[in-house]
Amino acid sequence: MSFPIQKTEAEWRALLAQKGAEPLAFEVTRHAATERPFTGKYEAHWADGSYHCICCGAKLFDSATKFDAGCGWPSFWQAVPGAIVERIDRSHGMVRTETLCARCGAHLGHLFEDGPAPTGLRYCMNSAALDFDADNAARKEADNT
């Protein structure tokens, strides 16, 4: 699978370090590692805004689609159209749907069909693969305090 943004492993490491990403971000996004449940910074994060790929900055999810799945990872019932590509993952003795950033190919997590209405989907993401951007109203309120 080819993606519009291509970098070497050294370039991804340097970019993530420059962004101040947590150490696990490289292993999650470039080698499909998984953070432990209930340890990610966005698992219990409920601010208004949008979630972006930590590697390339592509917008992936709106906070309005986030829900508490109780699984230990940030979960969303809908992705931004065209932001995510899927592929079959047969690792760990099971068949799952892996989710990748459509721009840079970063591993984000997995997609399951046990989410809430209206989609019935659960995008189960690694916090280490995400960056958060507060919406304009929250940003203005913070600037005024």
C-alpha positions as CSV (number, residue, x, y, z in Angstrom):
1,M,0.0,0.0,0.0
2,S,1.5,3.4,-1.0
3,F,0.8,6.7,0.8
4,P,1.2,10.3,-0.3
5,I,3.6,11.1,2.5
6,Q,6.7,8.9,2.6
7,K,9.6,9.1,5.0
8,T,12.4,6.9,6.2
9,E,12.3,5.5,9.7
10,A,14.9,8.0,10.8
11,E,12.9,10.8,9.4
12,W,9.7,9.6,11.3
13,R,11.7,9.3,14.5
14,A,13.1,12.8,14.1
15,L,9.7,14.3,13.3
16,L,8.0,12.6,16.3
17,A,10.8,13.7,18.6
18,Q,10.5,17.3,17.2
19,K,6.8,17.2,18.0
20,G,7.4,16.0,21.5
21,A,5.5,12.8,20.9
22,E,5.6,10.2,23.6
23,P,8.3,7.5,23.1
24,L,5.7,4.8,22.2
25,A,4.4,6.9,19.3
26,F,7.1,5.6,16.8
27,E,6.5,2.0,17.7
28,V,2.7,2.3,17.5
29,T,2.6,4.3,14.2
30,R,5.4,2.8,12.3
31,H,5.5,-0.8,13.7
32,A,1.8,-1.4,14.7
33,A,2.5,-1.7,18.4
34,T,-0.3,-1.2,20.8
35,E,-0.3,0.8,24.0
36,R,-1.6,-0.9,27.1
37,P,-5.4,-0.3,27.8
38,F,-6.3,2.6,30.1
39,T,-2.8,4.2,29.8
40,G,-3.3,6.5,26.8
41,K,-3.6,10.3,27.3
42,Y,-6.8,10.5,25.2
43,E,-8.7,7.5,26.7
44,A,-10.6,9.6,29.2
45,H,-10.2,12.9,27.3
46,W,-13.5,14.7,26.6
47,A,-12.6,18.2,25.4
48,D,-14.2,19.6,22.2
49,G,-12.0,19.6,19.2
50,S,-10.5,17.2,16.7
51,Y,-8.0,14.3,16.7
52,H,-5.2,14.3,14.2
53,C,-2.5,11.9,13.1
54,I,0.6,12.4,15.3
55,C,2.8,11.8,12.2
56,C,1.4,14.0,9.5
57,G,-1.3,16.1,11.2
58,A,-4.2,14.8,9.0
59,K,-7.6,15.3,10.7
60,L,-9.0,11.9,11.6
61,F,-11.9,12.3,14.1
62,D,-14.2,15.0,15.5
63,S,-14.6,14.9,19.3
64,A,-18.4,14.7,18.8
65,T,-17.9,11.1,17.5
66,K,-15.9,10.0,20.6
67,F,-17.6,7.6,23.1
68,D,-16.7,5.6,26.1
69,A,-16.4,2.0,24.9
70,G,-15.0,0.8,28.2
71,C,-12.2,-0.9,26.3
72,G,-9.3,1.2,27.5
73,W,-8.5,3.0,24.3
74,P,-10.0,6.2,22.7
75,S,-13.0,5.1,20.6
76,F,-15.0,6.9,17.9
77,W,-18.1,5.9,16.0
78,Q,-17.1,7.7,12.8
79,A,-13.9,8.9,11.1
80,V,-13.5,12.0,8.9
81,P,-14.4,10.7,5.4
82,G,-11.4,9.6,3.5
83,A,-9.0,10.1,6.4
84,I,-8.5,6.4,7.2
85,V,-7.7,3.4,5.1
86,E,-8.3,-0.2,6.3
87,R,-6.5,-3.5,5.8
88,I,-6.9,-7.0,7.1
89,D,-4.6,-7.7,10.1
90,R,-4.0,-11.4,10.8
91,S,-1.5,-10.9,13.6
92,H,-1.9,-12.4,17.1
93,G,-3.9,-15.4,15.9
94,M,-7.0,-13.4,14.9
95,V,-8.5,-11.5,12.0
96,R,-9.1,-7.8,12.6
97,T,-9.4,-4.6,10.5
98,E,-6.4,-2.4,11.0
99,T,-6.8,1.3,10.5
100,L,-4.1,3.5,8.9
101,C,-3.8,7.2,8.2
102,A,-4.6,7.7,4.5
103,R,-1.9,10.3,4.1
104,C,1.1,8.7,5.8
105,G,0.2,5.1,6.5
106,A,0.6,5.5,10.3
107,H,-0.9,2.6,12.2
108,L,-3.7,4.0,14.4
109,G,-5.6,1.1,15.8
110,H,-8.4,-1.3,14.7
111,L,-12.0,-1.0,13.6
112,F,-14.7,-3.2,15.1
113,E,-18.4,-3.5,14.4
114,D,-19.6,-3.3,17.9
115,G,-20.0,0.5,18.3
116,P,-23.1,2.7,18.9
117,A,-25.6,4.0,16.4
118,P,-25.7,5.5,14.0
119,T,-22.8,3.6,12.4
120,G,-22.4,0.6,14.7
121,L,-18.6,1.1,14.3
122,R,-15.9,1.4,17.0
123,Y,-12.6,2.9,15.8
124,C,-10.4,1.8,18.7
125,M,-7.3,4.0,18.5
126,N,-4.0,4.3,20.3
127,S,-3.6,7.7,22.0
128,A,0.1,7.5,21.0
129,A,-1.0,7.8,17.3
130,L,-3.1,10.9,17.9
131,D,-2.7,14.6,18.5
132,F,-5.6,16.8,19.7
133,D,-6.6,20.2,18.6
134,A,-9.1,22.1,20.7
135,D,-11.9,23.8,18.8
136,N,-11.9,27.5,18.3
137,A,-14.5,28.2,21.1
138,A,-12.4,26.4,23.7
139,R,-9.2,28.0,22.4
140,K,-10.8,31.5,22.7
141,E,-12.1,30.8,26.2
142,A,-8.7,29.6,27.3
143,D,-7.1,32.7,25.8
144,N,-9.4,34.9,27.8
145,T,-8.6,33.4,31.2
